[in-house]
Amino acid sequence: MKSSVIAAATAFGTVASAYKCVNLTVPVDLSARNGVFNVSAPQSNIEVTNFVLDLIQQGQNFSATSLQGVSSQRRAKLIHR
């Protein structure tokens, strides 16, 4: 049993030493577009009910009527591995 443990440890050490590590730095450009809506957080149960009724009204597009614009953000990042 002792020899099998030694053999397993030796095999693991051989496999572990076979890996070659490489440090990589990858430049990545990130961008995001977020919708800006003209909707405030509901403060009462009545406001929640009105929000849901506006949201599920058939034939209406609540997101289109409450959308004010789009906020875009761009950022360059370096990812180190």
KANORBEL-V697826 format. One record per residue. N is the residue number from 0. SS is DSSP state (H for helix, E for strand, L for the rest). PSI is psi in radians with two decimals (NA if undefined). BURIAL is b if it has 9 or more other C-alpha atoms within 8 Angstrom, else e. Layout:
# KANORBEL-V697826
N_SS_PSI_BURIAL + N_SS_PSI_BURIAL
This chain:
# KANORBEL-V697826
0_L_-0.67_e + 1_H_-0.64_e + 2_H_-0.58_e + 3_H_-0.58_e + 4_H_-0.74_e + 5_H_-0.72_e + 6_H_-0.71_e + 7_H_-0.73_e + 8_H_-0.70_e + 9_H_-0.76_e + 10_H_-0.74_e + 11_H_-0.74_e + 12_H_-0.65_e + 13_H_-0.77_e + 14_H_-0.73_e + 15_H_-0.63_e + 16_H_-0.24_e + 17_H_-0.37_e + 18_L_2.44_e + 19_L_2.05_e + 20_L_2.47_e + 21_L_2.26_e + 22_L_2.19_e + 23_L_2.49_e + 24_E_2.10_e + 25_E_2.08_e + 26_E_2.34_e + 27_E_2.28_e + 28_E_2.14_e + 29_E_2.47_e + 30_E_2.59_e + 31_E_2.47_e + 32_E_2.15_e + 33_E_2.33_e + 34_E_2.42_b + 35_E_1.98_b + 36_E_2.55_b + 37_L_1.07_e + 38_L_2.21_e + 39_L_2.81_e + 40_L_2.34_e + 41_L_2.46_e + 42_L_-0.21_e + 43_L_2.98_e + 44_H_-0.60_e + 45_H_-0.72_e + 46_H_-0.63_b + 47_H_-0.78_b + 48_H_-0.78_e + 49_H_-0.67_e + 50_H_-0.83_b + 51_H_-0.71_e + 52_H_-0.69_e + 53_H_-0.64_e + 54_H_-0.67_b + 55_L_0.16_e + 56_L_2.17_e + 57_L_2.40_e + 58_L_-0.03_e + 59_L_2.61_e + 60_L_1.60_e + 61_H_-0.66_e + 62_H_-0.62_e + 63_H_-0.65_e + 64_H_-0.43_e + 65_H_-0.02_b + 66_E_2.16_b + 67_E_-0.59_e + 68_E_-2.90_e + 69_E_2.37_e + 70_E_2.13_e + 71_E_2.45_e + 72_E_2.39_e + 73_E_2.52_e + 74_E_2.41_e + 75_E_2.31_e + 76_E_2.68_e + 77_E_2.18_e + 78_E_2.12_e + 79_E_2.24_e + 80_L_NA_e
